[in-house]
Amino acid sequence: MQHQKIEYFADSYKLVGELIYEGGLDNTRAVIILYHGMEGRGSFCIDYAKNLATNGFVVFVADVYGDGKSTTDFKLARAWLSPLLENRALVRERALAAYTTVKQFAWINHYKIGAIGFCLGGMCMLEVARSGSNLIAGVSVHGVLRQSELETQAITTKLMILNGFLDPLCTPEVTEKFADEMFNAHNYDWVLVNFGNAKHAYSDPHTGTFDAEMEKQFGREYNRLAAQRSFRYAVDFFKEILV
């Protein structure tokens, strides 16, 4: 397994990503940009990227917070997250910085670029799609779907949305508005999956260990079955479209 740290910038703000892959690098390889959740570019993202790499993908673990930082302190993670939730333009800028970095790899095939994101990272993936980019395939895992005041271009990205039905951040009203957004953006190639007994952050086995009481209040709970199915669905989706 190869690991390569890559510094890149959003405006003048330094971000530190990590390229993870097996084998060589050439234009036959599909690349997945992985956008982290509220805890930052930590062990969950790296482990997830390794699992994607064993399925044949090159993975670029993006950095949204800066300096590649991560934390297991729930309150600190919320402090890092809150300014981004209030500034969607900054989210789009940093998400696009990762996408632009990947597009500049000398060996890249522009028709084999996908992205996956968790919580905040799902929002990042969707902002790249909304920007009018040529992102080919995108997966949101318990991501933030709410549209912002930013302009949405016609969306060409094929999308898979993997949600917990009991996620308080993704109620039926939210998904209905998302469906309306996709219709208005002329994107008809998307799928929404709700896992019946899953809540927010269901895919991360560390969920519930940061601050059990506060996480319960925010509707966060790990669900092993939903996590396993979610991973399989994402891999199958990327293989169908990018490989």
N, C-alpha and C positions, 0 to 999 in steps of 0.2 A: 504494500500500500504506500503510495507516494503522497507526501504532504509538502506544500509549497506556500509560504506566507507571501502575500502580495499587498503592497501599499498602494492605495489609490486615493483620489481626492474628490470631494463634493465642494465645488468652489475652492476654497483654500483649506477646508477642514479635512484632516487626515483620517482615513479609514483603513482598516487592516483586514483583508479577507484571507481565506485559506483555500487553496486548490487541492482537492483530494481525488485520487484516481488510481487505477491499476493499469499496468501495461503502458503503451506509448501514447503519444498525442499526435493526431492527424485529423484531417477534415472528414473522416468517416465517423468520428466520435460525437455522440450527442452530449450536450452540456446542460446541466441543471444548475441554475442559481438558487441557492437556499437562503431565504431570509429568516432571521431568528425572531423569537418571541420576546416577551418582556424581560427575560433574564439575561439577554445578550448572547454573544457568540460563545456559548458555553458547551459543556460536555454533551448535552442532549443533541445539539445541532451537529457536533462533530461525529457522534455515534450514528446519527441518522444519515449523514453524508457518507460515512463508511459503508453503511448498508446499501445505499444507492450505488456506490462505487462497485460493490461486489456483484451488482446486477448489470454492470457494464457501462455505467454513466461516468462522465467526468463531472465533478461537483465543485462549484465555487461557492463557499460559505461566505456570504456577504456580511458586512459590518454596517449597522445603522447608527449605533451609538458613538463610535469613534474609538480608535486605539485597540480595537478588537476586544473590548472589555466585556466582562460578564460578572454576575453576582448570584449568590444564593440567598441574599438578604431581600425579603419581599418588599419591605418599605423602600429600600434603595432602588430596587427595580421599578417600583411605581414612580419614584421621583424621576428616574431617567425617562420613563415612558410618557408621563403626563405632558411635557412640552411638545412632544411629537404628535400626540393625539389632538392637541390644540393648534397645530400648524401643519396642515396637510401639504402645503407647498414644500415644506422642508422634508416631509416624508417622501414626496415624489422626487425631489432633488437627489436625496441619498439613495433611493431605490434605483433611479436611473443611472447614478454613478456606477453602480455595480454592473448594470446591464451594458453600459458603454464600455467599461473595462473589459468585460468578456468579449464584446464584439471586436475589440482591438487585438485579441490574441492572434498571432500570425497564422495559426493552424485552424482557426475557427471556420465552421460551416454555418452560415447565417440562417440556414433552414433547419438547423438542429439545435436551437436554443430554447430551453424551457425554464420554468421557475416554479418553486414551491415555497410557501411561507406559512408560518404558524402565528396566530394571534396578530400582533403588529406586523409580522412578516406576510400574512395573508393580505393585509392592507397594502403593503409594499408591492407585492406581485400585481395586485389589481391596479395600483397607480401607474405601474409600467404599462400595463395593457391599456389603461384609459388615456395615456399620453399620446397614443397613436403609433407606438413603436411596432416593430415587426416581431415581437415575442411570439413564438409559434404555439407554445402550450403552457398553461399555467394551472397550478393546483393551490387552492387555499384550504388549510387545515385549521378548523376552528378560528378562522380569520375574521377580521373586522370588515364587514361588507358595505357599511354605510358610505354612500357617495358624499363627497364634499362639495364645496362651492367652486372647485377648480373645473376648468372646461374639460369635458370628456369628448375625445375624438371618436370616430368610428372604430370599434374594437374588432380586430381580426384574430385575436388570440383565442384558441380553443381552450375552454375553461372547465375545470372540475372543482366543485365546491363541496368539501367534506365537513359536515357540521354535526355537533351533538344536538339532538332535538331539545334537550333540556338546558341548552346554553342560554343564559339570560342576555347575552350580547347578540344573539341571532334568533330572535323570535320570528314567528310566522309573518308578522308585519314587516320585519326587516327583509326577509327573503322575498316577500311579494314586491317590495320596492326595488330590490335587486333585479328581479325578473323584469320589471318595468324599465329599469335602466338598460338592461341588455337589449330589450326590444328597441328602445330609442337610439341605442348605439349600433343598431343593425347587426347585432351578434346573435345568431341563432344556434351556434354550435357550443352549447354549454350544458352541463349536467349538475344537478344538486342532489347530494346524498345526505340524508339525516339518519344518524345512528340513534335508535330509539331511547336508550337509557343512558346516553352520554351527555356530559356537561362540558363546560369550557375547559380547555387545556387537557382534554382527554388523552392525547397522544403521548404525553411526557410522563414516564414512570416516576419522575421526581416531584410531580404535582402532589401537593399535600404535605411535602416535607420542608417547604420554605417557611411557612407560617400557617399551620393547620387551621386555626380559627379564622384568620383573615381570608385565607383562600376559600374556606367554606362560605363566607359572606359574599365573596365575589363569584360564587358558583363554579369553582374550579375543582375538578376531581378526575383522577386517572381512571381510565377504563381499558383494561388489557385487550379485551376482545375487539372493541372499536378501534384501538390503536393498531392491532394486527391487521384487521380488515382494511383500515385506512391506508396502511403502507402498501398492501397488495394492490388496492385500487389505483393508487398513485403510480406505482411501477408499471402496471398494465396499461394505464392511460399514456404514460410517456413512451412506452415501447410501441404502442399503436401509432403514435403521431410522429415520433422523432427518429425511430430506428428503421 
